[in-house]
Amino acid sequence: MGSMRSIGSIGSMGSMGSMGWHTEGMKSVHRPASLTDQAVESIRASIISGDLVPGELYTATELGNQLNVSRTPIREALQELARRGLVQIERNRGVRILSTSLQSLIEVFQIRLMLEAPLARRATQLKTAATAAAVEQSYEAFRRAAEDGDPELVLRADRDFHRTLLAGAGNDKANQLLSEQRDFVLQTGVGTVPTSRTARECFEDHRDIMEAFREGRDAEVGSALARHISHTATMLITQETRDRPDFADARSAEAIDWLVH
């Protein structure tokens, strides 16, 4: 197994005095991430990076040793990752890292189409000077990454642009679900850049989304985003078919297109 990032210690919270009924002057409490949360993120990152290999079986003990974490947070983290579809827990054996099937990949893009297009429309309708500035900043970072040409930088910038745009809709639960779906695709270890398109082409595929957002054309933002997701899904499935015959299914295009038209 490849190396995994170690989990840092959790900062202690300051002591709290007794609370009465009056709340004036109370300061908000910032809850630090639990050991389980940190284990989830570290294991997830190792799956996406390929340090944990799809199809391989790992025990909770060896994962805990790598992360210097006890068995309980590791077990809880693995249960959460199993819920997200990244691993499969095998009783009395360990946990197996899952590879992505054609059907599961299609379902991820279907979920993205169901959620991202209406969220993008809503984000445009609710646009403020602050949210518009945040989207502009992420779009500019995306442009710089595309000019640099580094596939990993482009992938992160692409993800951040989508996140920033959709955050304007104000639905944190939907955005969390979408983040999990993107993780599921990322764990395949592949992307359309540079295999099927250049970094610049990936960036340019978002231009009509950004132009419609700037002009406040919410319906066009939604349709442009749906087109982009459908285009990416078709490109990725076609790309993977070259090395994975199980991806060669003529119905995959129909499974994506019905959500666009």
BALOBA-1460 file (C-alpha; in Angstrom, 3 decimals):
// residues 261
<rec num="1" residu="m" x="0.000" y="0.000" z="0.000"/>
<rec num="2" residu="g" x="1.214" y="3.486" z="-0.790"/>
<rec num="3" residu="s" x="1.846" y="6.044" z="1.898"/>
<rec num="4" residu="m" x="-1.096" y="7.844" z="3.473"/>
<rec num="5" residu="r" x="-1.207" y="11.211" z="5.134"/>
<rec num="6" residu="s" x="-1.136" y="11.087" z="8.912"/>
<rec num="7" residu="i" x="-3.963" y="12.615" z="10.894"/>
<rec num="8" residu="g" x="-3.055" y="15.537" z="13.104"/>
<rec num="9" residu="s" x="-4.194" y="15.914" z="16.676"/>
<rec num="10" residu="i" x="-7.503" y="17.526" z="17.434"/>
<rec num="11" residu="g" x="-7.279" y="20.915" z="19.112"/>
<rec num="12" residu="s" x="-8.861" y="21.081" z="22.540"/>
<rec num="13" residu="m" x="-11.879" y="23.269" z="23.130"/>
<rec num="14" residu="g" x="-11.794" y="25.893" z="25.844"/>
<rec num="15" residu="s" x="-13.869" y="25.307" z="28.961"/>
<rec num="16" residu="m" x="-17.428" y="26.650" z="29.018"/>
<rec num="17" residu="g" x="-18.985" y="28.299" z="32.003"/>
<rec num="18" residu="s" x="-22.543" y="27.703" z="33.151"/>
<rec num="19" residu="m" x="-25.201" y="29.027" z="30.785"/>
<rec num="20" residu="g" x="-28.277" y="30.904" z="31.833"/>
<rec num="21" residu="w" x="-31.243" y="31.879" z="29.711"/>
<rec num="22" residu="h" x="-29.720" y="35.142" z="28.471"/>
<rec num="23" residu="t" x="-27.600" y="34.741" z="25.342"/>
<rec num="24" residu="e" x="-26.475" y="38.305" z="24.632"/>
<rec num="25" residu="g" x="-22.765" y="38.422" z="24.002"/>
<rec num="26" residu="m" x="-22.388" y="34.650" z="23.541"/>
<rec num="27" residu="k" x="-19.671" y="33.678" z="21.098"/>
<rec num="28" residu="s" x="-20.226" y="30.970" z="18.516"/>
<rec num="29" residu="v" x="-18.503" y="27.638" z="19.174"/>
<rec num="30" residu="h" x="-16.327" y="26.251" z="16.406"/>
<rec num="31" residu="r" x="-16.416" y="22.479" z="16.695"/>
<rec num="32" residu="p" x="-13.144" y="20.874" z="15.586"/>
<rec num="33" residu="a" x="-13.243" y="17.950" z="13.188"/>
<rec num="34" residu="s" x="-13.533" y="14.615" z="14.963"/>
<rec num="35" residu="l" x="-11.038" y="11.788" z="14.521"/>
<rec num="36" residu="t" x="-13.662" y="9.996" z="12.436"/>
<rec num="37" residu="d" x="-14.074" y="13.017" z="10.145"/>
<rec num="38" residu="q" x="-10.325" y="13.303" z="9.718"/>
<rec num="39" residu="a" x="-10.019" y="9.571" z="8.996"/>
<rec num="40" residu="v" x="-12.774" y="9.836" z="6.367"/>
<rec num="41" residu="e" x="-10.952" y="12.660" z="4.583"/>
<rec num="42" residu="s" x="-7.532" y="10.998" z="4.755"/>
<rec num="43" residu="i" x="-8.750" y="7.613" z="3.491"/>
<rec num="44" residu="r" x="-10.881" y="9.295" z="0.815"/>
<rec num="45" residu="a" x="-7.858" y="11.284" z="-0.385"/>
<rec num="46" residu="s" x="-5.762" y="8.096" z="-0.559"/>
<rec num="47" residu="i" x="-8.459" y="6.377" z="-2.628"/>
<rec num="48" residu="i" x="-8.621" y="9.307" z="-5.054"/>
<rec num="49" residu="s" x="-4.828" y="9.544" z="-5.334"/>
<rec num="50" residu="g" x="-4.505" y="5.797" z="-5.960"/>
<rec num="51" residu="d" x="-2.513" y="5.064" z="-2.810"/>
<rec num="52" residu="l" x="-5.347" y="2.694" z="-1.892"/>
<rec num="53" residu="v" x="-5.839" y="0.448" z="-4.919"/>
<rec num="54" residu="p" x="-9.298" y="-0.472" z="-6.291"/>
<rec num="55" residu="g" x="-10.021" y="-4.157" z="-5.759"/>
<rec num="56" residu="e" x="-7.487" y="-4.534" z="-2.944"/>
<rec num="57" residu="l" x="-8.506" y="-5.607" z="0.567"/>
<rec num="58" residu="y" x="-7.258" y="-3.614" z="3.580"/>
<rec num="59" residu="t" x="-7.803" y="-4.258" z="7.268"/>
<rec num="60" residu="a" x="-8.976" y="-1.645" z="9.743"/>
<rec num="61" residu="t" x="-5.852" y="-2.385" z="11.790"/>
<rec num="62" residu="e" x="-3.397" y="-1.525" z="9.029"/>
<rec num="63" residu="l" x="-5.334" y="1.604" z="8.092"/>
<rec num="64" residu="g" x="-5.384" y="2.634" z="11.748"/>
<rec num="65" residu="n" x="-1.637" y="2.041" z="12.030"/>
<rec num="66" residu="q" x="-0.985" y="4.173" z="8.942"/>
<rec num="67" residu="l" x="-3.062" y="7.011" z="10.353"/>
<rec num="68" residu="n" x="-2.098" y="6.525" z="13.999"/>
<rec num="69" residu="v" x="-5.780" y="6.308" z="14.935"/>
<rec num="70" residu="s" x="-7.607" y="3.745" z="17.072"/>
<rec num="71" residu="r" x="-9.986" y="1.166" z="15.607"/>
<rec num="72" residu="t" x="-13.245" y="2.896" z="16.544"/>
<rec num="73" residu="p" x="-12.751" y="6.067" z="14.430"/>
<rec num="74" residu="i" x="-11.440" y="3.895" z="11.580"/>
<rec num="75" residu="r" x="-14.517" y="1.635" z="11.678"/>
<rec num="76" residu="e" x="-16.825" y="4.655" z="11.743"/>
<rec num="77" residu="a" x="-14.909" y="6.258" z="8.857"/>
<rec num="78" residu="l" x="-15.146" y="3.082" z="6.774"/>
<rec num="79" residu="q" x="-18.885" y="2.886" z="7.373"/>
<rec num="80" residu="e" x="-19.250" y="6.445" z="6.076"/>
<rec num="81" residu="l" x="-17.091" y="5.685" z="3.026"/>
<rec num="82" residu="a" x="-19.175" y="2.560" z="2.369"/>
<rec num="83" residu="r" x="-22.294" y="4.740" z="2.444"/>
<rec num="84" residu="r" x="-20.692" y="6.989" z="-0.174"/>
<rec num="85" residu="g" x="-19.939" y="3.980" z="-2.367"/>
<rec num="86" residu="l" x="-16.151" y="4.226" z="-2.172"/>
<rec num="87" residu="v" x="-15.510" y="0.984" z="-0.256"/>
<rec num="88" residu="q" x="-17.174" y="-2.320" z="0.549"/>
<rec num="89" residu="i" x="-16.907" y="-3.726" z="4.064"/>
<rec num="90" residu="e" x="-16.327" y="-7.493" z="4.117"/>
<rec num="91" residu="r" x="-17.173" y="-9.021" z="7.475"/>
<rec num="92" residu="n" x="-14.172" y="-10.454" z="9.388"/>
<rec num="93" residu="r" x="-11.892" y="-9.676" z="6.434"/>
<rec num="94" residu="g" x="-11.540" y="-5.939" z="6.045"/>
<rec num="95" residu="v" x="-12.552" y="-3.337" z="3.515"/>
<rec num="96" residu="r" x="-12.244" y="-3.506" z="-0.260"/>
<rec num="97" residu="i" x="-11.696" y="-0.402" z="-2.373"/>
<rec num="98" residu="l" x="-14.374" y="-0.336" z="-5.066"/>
<rec num="99" residu="s" x="-13.767" y="0.326" z="-8.729"/>
<rec num="100" residu="t" x="-16.386" y="2.223" z="-10.681"/>
<rec num="101" residu="s" x="-18.854" y="0.331" z="-12.858"/>
<rec num="102" residu="l" x="-20.522" y="1.853" z="-15.908"/>
<rec num="103" residu="q" x="-23.897" y="1.903" z="-14.179"/>
<rec num="104" residu="s" x="-22.564" y="3.627" z="-11.066"/>
<rec num="105" residu="l" x="-20.767" y="6.223" z="-13.206"/>
<rec num="106" residu="i" x="-23.969" y="6.929" z="-15.147"/>
<rec num="107" residu="e" x="-25.916" y="7.301" z="-11.908"/>
<rec num="108" residu="v" x="-23.388" y="9.831" z="-10.601"/>
<rec num="109" residu="f" x="-23.815" y="11.999" z="-13.686"/>
<rec num="110" residu="q" x="-27.589" y="11.602" z="-13.516"/>
<rec num="111" residu="i" x="-27.533" y="12.918" z="-9.944"/>
<rec num="112" residu="r" x="-25.335" y="15.813" z="-11.020"/>
<rec num="113" residu="l" x="-27.767" y="16.695" z="-13.822"/>
<rec num="114" residu="m" x="-30.744" y="16.479" z="-11.480"/>
<rec num="115" residu="l" x="-29.159" y="18.795" z="-8.902"/>
<rec num="116" residu="e" x="-26.601" y="21.072" z="-10.531"/>
<rec num="117" residu="a" x="-28.782" y="22.591" z="-13.259"/>
<rec num="118" residu="p" x="-31.558" y="23.813" z="-10.909"/>
<rec num="119" residu="l" x="-29.018" y="24.879" z="-8.278"/>
<rec num="120" residu="a" x="-27.148" y="26.919" z="-10.885"/>
<rec num="121" residu="r" x="-30.410" y="28.587" z="-11.950"/>
<rec num="122" residu="r" x="-31.211" y="29.402" z="-8.329"/>
<rec num="123" residu="a" x="-27.707" y="30.711" z="-7.677"/>
<rec num="124" residu="t" x="-28.130" y="33.072" z="-10.616"/>
<rec num="125" residu="q" x="-31.508" y="34.266" z="-9.357"/>
<rec num="126" residu="l" x="-30.073" y="34.938" z="-5.886"/>
<rec num="127" residu="k" x="-26.819" y="36.459" z="-7.128"/>
<rec num="128" residu="t" x="-25.321" y="39.205" z="-4.979"/>
<rec num="129" residu="a" x="-22.205" y="41.292" z="-5.385"/>
<rec num="130" residu="a" x="-20.392" y="38.944" z="-2.986"/>
<rec num="131" residu="t" x="-21.403" y="35.686" z="-4.658"/>
<rec num="132" residu="a" x="-20.713" y="37.127" z="-8.109"/>
<rec num="133" residu="a" x="-17.231" y="38.179" z="-6.993"/>
<rec num="134" residu="a" x="-16.552" y="34.702" z="-5.589"/>
<rec num="135" residu="v" x="-17.587" y="33.059" z="-8.870"/>
<rec num="136" residu="e" x="-15.440" y="35.501" z="-10.860"/>
<rec num="137" residu="q" x="-12.466" y="34.690" z="-8.636"/>
<rec num="138" residu="s" x="-12.882" y="30.936" z="-9.063"/>
<rec num="139" residu="y" x="-13.332" y="31.345" z="-12.825"/>
<rec num="140" residu="e" x="-10.117" y="33.356" z="-13.047"/>
<rec num="141" residu="a" x="-8.280" y="30.679" z="-11.030"/>
<rec num="142" residu="f" x="-9.666" y="28.108" z="-13.459"/>
<rec num="143" residu="r" x="-8.326" y="30.155" z="-16.398"/>
<rec num="144" residu="r" x="-4.856" y="30.361" z="-14.863"/>
<rec num="145" residu="a" x="-4.829" y="26.620" z="-14.197"/>
<rec num="146" residu="a" x="-5.822" y="25.964" z="-17.811"/>
<rec num="147" residu="e" x="-2.990" y="28.144" z="-19.060"/>
<rec num="148" residu="d" x="-0.571" y="26.270" z="-16.795"/>
<rec num="149" residu="g" x="-1.803" y="23.013" z="-18.331"/>
<rec num="150" residu="d" x="-1.334" y="20.843" z="-15.244"/>
<rec num="151" residu="p" x="-4.190" y="18.262" z="-15.279"/>
<rec num="152" residu="e" x="-4.368" y="18.085" z="-11.474"/>
<rec num="153" residu="l" x="-4.574" y="21.862" z="-11.122"/>
<rec num="154" residu="v" x="-7.264" y="22.002" z="-13.805"/>
<rec num="155" residu="l" x="-9.254" y="19.270" z="-12.066"/>
<rec num="156" residu="r" x="-9.179" y="21.164" z="-8.758"/>
<rec num="157" residu="a" x="-10.024" y="24.480" z="-10.433"/>
<rec num="158" residu="d" x="-12.910" y="22.881" z="-12.330"/>
<rec num="159" residu="r" x="-14.272" y="21.415" z="-9.083"/>
<rec num="160" residu="d" x="-13.869" y="24.716" z="-7.228"/>
<rec num="161" residu="f" x="-15.671" y="26.664" z="-9.957"/>
<rec num="162" residu="h" x="-18.683" y="24.339" z="-9.752"/>
<rec num="163" residu="r" x="-18.688" y="24.469" z="-5.954"/>
<rec num="164" residu="t" x="-18.480" y="28.249" z="-5.843"/>
<rec num="165" residu="l" x="-21.219" y="28.739" z="-8.410"/>
<rec num="166" residu="l" x="-23.610" y="26.288" z="-6.744"/>
<rec num="167" residu="a" x="-22.898" y="27.623" z="-3.255"/>
<rec num="168" residu="g" x="-24.864" y="30.705" z="-4.271"/>
<rec num="169" residu="a" x="-28.057" y="28.638" z="-4.230"/>
<rec num="170" residu="g" x="-27.783" y="28.310" z="-0.446"/>
<rec num="171" residu="n" x="-28.411" y="24.557" z="-0.188"/>
<rec num="172" residu="d" x="-25.547" y="23.044" z="1.786"/>
<rec num="173" residu="k" x="-27.004" y="19.522" z="1.865"/>
<rec num="174" residu="a" x="-27.299" y="19.356" z="-1.920"/>
<rec num="175" residu="n" x="-23.760" y="20.652" z="-2.341"/>
<rec num="176" residu="q" x="-22.427" y="18.074" z="0.120"/>
<rec num="177" residu="l" x="-24.119" y="15.300" z="-1.843"/>
<rec num="178" residu="l" x="-22.651" y="16.635" z="-5.079"/>
<rec num="179" residu="s" x="-19.197" y="16.751" z="-3.497"/>
<rec num="180" residu="e" x="-19.543" y="13.065" z="-2.608"/>
<rec num="181" residu="q" x="-20.619" y="12.221" z="-6.160"/>
<rec num="182" residu="r" x="-17.591" y="13.999" z="-7.608"/>
<rec num="183" residu="d" x="-15.369" y="12.012" z="-5.234"/>
<rec num="184" residu="f" x="-16.907" y="8.818" z="-6.568"/>
<rec num="185" residu="v" x="-15.927" y="9.731" z="-10.124"/>
<rec num="186" residu="l" x="-12.458" y="10.889" z="-9.072"/>
<rec num="187" residu="q" x="-11.693" y="7.517" z="-7.489"/>
<rec num="188" residu="t" x="-11.579" y="5.978" z="-10.975"/>
<rec num="189" residu="g" x="-8.210" y="7.712" z="-11.235"/>
<rec num="190" residu="v" x="-9.044" y="9.147" z="-14.642"/>
<rec num="191" residu="g" x="-10.147" y="12.461" z="-16.052"/>
<rec num="192" residu="t" x="-10.853" y="13.865" z="-19.473"/>
<rec num="193" residu="v" x="-7.715" y="16.046" z="-19.269"/>
<rec num="194" residu="p" x="-5.363" y="15.451" z="-21.018"/>
<rec num="195" residu="t" x="-6.559" y="12.141" z="-22.510"/>
<rec num="196" residu="s" x="-9.664" y="13.408" z="-24.315"/>
<rec num="197" residu="r" x="-9.278" y="17.185" z="-24.227"/>
<rec num="198" residu="t" x="-6.719" y="19.797" z="-23.353"/>
<rec num="199" residu="a" x="-6.749" y="21.861" z="-20.205"/>
<rec num="200" residu="r" x="-7.767" y="24.871" z="-22.274"/>
<rec num="201" residu="e" x="-10.646" y="22.967" z="-23.899"/>
<rec num="202" residu="c" x="-11.897" y="21.949" z="-20.457"/>
<rec num="203" residu="f" x="-11.912" y="25.577" z="-19.372"/>
<rec num="204" residu="e" x="-13.583" y="26.752" z="-22.578"/>
<rec num="205" residu="d" x="-16.390" y="24.228" z="-22.036"/>
<rec num="206" residu="h" x="-17.499" y="26.437" z="-19.125"/>
<rec num="207" residu="r" x="-17.500" y="29.741" z="-21.015"/>
<rec num="208" residu="d" x="-21.218" y="29.791" z="-21.875"/>
<rec num="209" residu="i" x="-22.062" y="28.984" z="-18.243"/>
<rec num="210" residu="m" x="-20.064" y="31.959" z="-17.024"/>
<rec num="211" residu="e" x="-21.368" y="34.365" z="-19.661"/>
<rec num="212" residu="a" x="-24.989" y="33.511" z="-18.845"/>
<rec num="213" residu="f" x="-24.286" y="33.864" z="-15.118"/>
<rec num="214" residu="r" x="-22.725" y="37.297" z="-15.580"/>
<rec num="215" residu="e" x="-25.769" y="38.483" z="-17.503"/>
<rec num="216" residu="g" x="-28.241" y="36.983" z="-15.040"/>
<rec num="217" residu="r" x="-29.836" y="34.637" z="-17.572"/>
<rec num="218" residu="d" x="-30.727" y="31.904" z="-15.076"/>
<rec num="219" residu="a" x="-32.467" y="29.514" z="-17.495"/>
<rec num="220" residu="e" x="-29.454" y="29.599" z="-19.815"/>
<rec num="221" residu="v" x="-27.061" y="28.998" z="-16.916"/>
<rec num="222" residu="g" x="-28.959" y="25.815" z="-16.078"/>
<rec num="223" residu="s" x="-29.093" y="24.566" z="-19.674"/>
<rec num="224" residu="a" x="-25.424" y="25.398" z="-20.283"/>
<rec num="225" residu="l" x="-24.377" y="23.543" z="-17.134"/>
<rec num="226" residu="a" x="-26.504" y="20.532" z="-18.113"/>
<rec num="227" residu="r" x="-24.869" y="20.521" z="-21.555"/>
<rec num="228" residu="h" x="-21.425" y="20.640" z="-19.976"/>
<rec num="229" residu="i" x="-22.130" y="17.756" z="-17.574"/>
<rec num="230" residu="s" x="-23.636" y="15.626" z="-20.359"/>
<rec num="231" residu="h" x="-20.652" y="16.369" z="-22.608"/>
<rec num="232" residu="t" x="-18.183" y="15.421" z="-19.878"/>
<rec num="233" residu="a" x="-20.072" y="12.214" z="-19.049"/>
<rec num="234" residu="t" x="-20.163" y="11.091" z="-22.684"/>
<rec num="235" residu="m" x="-16.482" y="11.912" z="-23.166"/>
<rec num="236" residu="l" x="-15.418" y="10.069" z="-20.010"/>
<rec num="237" residu="i" x="-17.468" y="6.953" z="-20.793"/>
<rec num="238" residu="t" x="-16.116" y="6.864" z="-24.369"/>
<rec num="239" residu="q" x="-12.587" y="7.303" z="-23.059"/>
<rec num="240" residu="e" x="-12.916" y="4.479" z="-20.543"/>
<rec num="241" residu="t" x="-14.459" y="2.127" z="-23.115"/>
<rec num="242" residu="r" x="-11.078" y="1.908" z="-24.841"/>
<rec num="243" residu="d" x="-9.571" y="0.024" z="-21.889"/>
<rec num="244" residu="r" x="-12.701" y="-1.357" z="-20.208"/>
<rec num="245" residu="p" x="-15.005" y="-3.330" z="-22.515"/>
<rec num="246" residu="d" x="-17.698" y="-3.389" z="-19.816"/>
<rec num="247" residu="f" x="-18.160" y="0.338" z="-20.426"/>
<rec num="248" residu="a" x="-19.203" y="-0.274" z="-24.056"/>
<rec num="249" residu="d" x="-22.967" y="0.033" z="-23.656"/>
<rec num="250" residu="a" x="-25.003" y="1.809" z="-26.319"/>
<rec num="251" residu="r" x="-27.643" y="2.728" z="-23.722"/>
<rec num="252" residu="s" x="-25.282" y="4.933" z="-21.727"/>
<rec num="253" residu="a" x="-25.892" y="7.989" z="-23.952"/>
<rec num="254" residu="e" x="-29.650" y="7.600" z="-23.600"/>
<rec num="255" residu="a" x="-29.326" y="7.270" z="-19.824"/>
<rec num="256" residu="i" x="-27.647" y="10.687" z="-19.708"/>
<rec num="257" residu="d" x="-29.508" y="12.507" z="-22.491"/>
<rec num="258" residu="w" x="-33.008" y="12.035" z="-21.125"/>
<rec num="259" residu="l" x="-32.131" y="14.445" z="-18.332"/>
<rec num="260" residu="v" x="-30.914" y="17.104" z="-20.748"/>
<rec num="261" residu="h" x="-33.695" y="17.176" z="-23.355"/>
